[in-house]
Amino acid sequence: MIVKTKKYKLETKTYVKLGLTNVLKQQWWVILIALAIACGYFWIPSWWWISMAVLAYVLYLLFWVIQFAGVSQMEQNKVMFDKMSYEIDSRQILMKLNAKQGMPINWPMIKKVEVHKDAFLLIMSKAQFIYLPYKIFNTENEKKFVETILKRKGLIG
């Protein structure tokens, strides 16, 4: 069975938010570095330690926000933000711009899947993911079939 979805356009705001959340989950340990810097206050009491630790973490967050916002503005990445439909089966995910243009994504390229209350998030890397909101599926059975495929592939529990 092949699940053919409705056309969907990934908004840049959604991409930046999901990308930043993904990076913060993967690199949670960076906050520990900022806390270690702030603990310098106990060695030499000065508010500079705390303010520099906060500044360093804010700059880290700003770096990633700029990265994700920049990706959405680059010409070669405009395809990611076009309206496209998906054809999902047990072999691959086919991202289709139209009837003649498409790109296959094989299942081994997907590292993990997060099931949100309103979407599947298929993560390939820090900045590459496929966001499949439930509203793009034509029926509830199609959504359940995709969920079954994801379970069979060992991407969700």
C-alpha positions as CSV (number, residue, x, y, z in Angstrom):
1,M,0.0,0.0,0.0
2,I,1.2,3.5,-0.8
3,V,0.0,6.5,1.3
4,K,-0.4,9.6,-0.9
5,T,-0.7,12.7,1.2
6,K,-2.2,16.1,0.5
7,K,0.2,18.9,-0.6
8,Y,1.8,20.6,2.4
9,K,4.2,23.6,2.7
10,L,6.7,23.7,5.6
11,E,6.6,27.2,7.0
12,T,10.0,28.7,7.7
13,K,8.9,29.6,11.3
14,T,8.0,26.0,11.9
15,Y,11.4,24.8,10.4
16,V,13.4,27.2,12.7
17,K,11.4,26.2,15.8
18,L,11.7,22.5,15.1
19,G,15.4,22.7,14.1
20,L,16.3,24.7,17.2
21,T,14.4,22.2,19.4
22,N,16.1,19.3,17.8
23,V,19.6,20.8,18.3
24,L,18.9,21.7,21.9
25,K,17.8,18.1,22.5
26,Q,20.9,16.7,20.9
27,Q,23.3,19.2,22.5
28,W,21.8,19.5,25.9
29,W,25.2,19.3,27.5
30,V,26.1,22.9,26.3
31,I,24.1,24.3,29.2
32,L,26.4,22.4,31.5
33,I,29.4,24.3,30.1
34,A,27.6,27.6,30.8
35,L,26.8,26.5,34.3
36,A,30.5,25.5,34.8
37,I,31.5,29.0,33.7
38,A,29.0,30.5,36.1
39,C,30.4,28.4,38.9
40,G,33.6,30.4,38.6
41,Y,31.7,32.8,40.9
42,F,32.5,30.5,43.8
43,W,36.2,30.6,42.9
44,I,36.5,34.4,42.4
45,P,33.3,36.2,43.5
46,S,32.4,38.4,40.6
47,W,29.1,38.8,38.7
48,W,31.2,38.7,35.5
49,W,31.2,34.9,35.7
50,I,27.5,34.6,35.7
51,S,26.9,37.4,33.1
52,M,29.5,35.9,30.7
53,A,28.0,32.4,31.1
54,V,24.6,33.8,30.2
55,L,26.0,35.8,27.3
56,A,27.9,32.7,26.0
57,Y,24.7,30.6,26.1
58,V,22.6,33.3,24.4
59,L,25.2,33.6,21.7
60,Y,25.1,29.9,21.2
61,L,21.3,30.0,20.8
62,L,21.6,33.0,18.5
63,F,24.1,31.1,16.3
64,W,21.7,28.2,15.8
65,V,18.7,30.5,15.2
66,I,20.7,32.3,12.5
67,Q,21.8,29.0,11.0
68,F,18.2,27.8,10.6
69,A,16.9,31.1,9.5
70,G,19.7,31.3,6.9
71,V,18.9,27.9,5.5
72,S,15.4,28.9,4.9
73,Q,16.6,32.0,2.9
74,M,19.1,30.3,0.7
75,E,18.1,29.8,-2.9
76,Q,19.2,26.1,-3.1
77,N,17.0,25.3,-0.1
78,K,13.9,26.9,-1.4
79,V,12.7,23.5,-2.6
80,M,12.3,22.5,1.1
81,F,9.7,25.2,1.6
82,D,7.7,24.6,-1.6
83,K,4.3,22.9,-1.5
84,M,4.8,19.2,-1.9
85,S,3.0,15.9,-1.4
86,Y,4.5,12.7,-0.1
87,E,4.1,9.1,-1.2
88,I,5.0,6.8,1.7
89,D,5.5,3.0,1.5
90,S,7.6,0.4,3.2
91,R,10.5,1.0,0.8
92,Q,10.9,4.8,0.8
93,I,9.3,8.3,1.2
94,L,8.9,10.1,-2.1
95,M,8.8,13.8,-1.8
96,K,6.9,15.1,-4.9
97,L,6.9,18.7,-6.1
98,N,4.6,17.7,-9.0
99,A,3.8,14.6,-11.0
100,K,7.3,14.6,-12.7
101,Q,9.6,16.0,-10.0
102,G,10.3,14.2,-6.8
103,M,13.0,13.0,-4.5
104,P,13.1,9.6,-2.8
105,I,14.2,9.3,0.8
106,N,15.2,5.7,1.8
107,W,14.3,4.6,5.3
108,P,17.9,4.1,6.4
109,M,18.4,7.8,6.0
110,I,16.0,8.4,8.8
111,K,17.8,8.4,12.2
112,K,14.8,8.7,14.5
113,V,11.2,9.7,14.6
114,E,9.4,11.8,17.1
115,V,5.6,11.4,17.4
116,H,4.1,14.7,18.4
117,K,0.4,15.4,19.2
118,D,-0.2,16.7,15.7
119,A,2.6,15.4,13.5
120,F,5.4,12.9,12.8
121,L,8.9,14.4,12.8
122,L,11.3,12.2,10.8
123,I,14.8,13.3,11.7
124,M,17.7,12.8,9.3
125,S,20.3,15.1,10.9
126,K,20.4,18.3,13.0
127,A,19.1,20.5,10.2
128,Q,17.4,17.9,8.0
129,F,14.0,16.5,8.9
130,I,10.6,15.8,7.4
131,Y,7.6,17.2,9.2
132,L,4.4,15.3,8.4
133,P,1.4,16.9,10.2
134,Y,-1.5,14.6,10.6
135,K,-3.8,17.0,8.6
136,I,-2.0,16.0,5.3
137,F,-3.2,12.4,5.6
138,N,-6.5,11.7,3.8
139,T,-7.8,9.2,6.3
140,E,-7.1,8.1,9.8
141,N,-6.2,4.7,8.4
142,E,-3.4,6.2,6.3
143,K,-1.9,7.8,9.4
144,K,-2.1,4.5,11.3
145,F,-0.5,2.7,8.3
146,V,2.5,5.2,8.4
147,E,2.8,4.7,12.1
148,T,2.9,0.9,11.5
149,I,5.6,1.3,9.0
150,L,7.6,3.5,11.4
151,K,7.2,0.8,14.1
152,R,8.3,-2.0,11.8
153,K,11.4,0.0,10.8
154,G,12.2,0.4,14.5
155,L,12.0,4.2,14.4
156,I,9.3,4.5,17.1
157,G,8.5,2.2,20.1
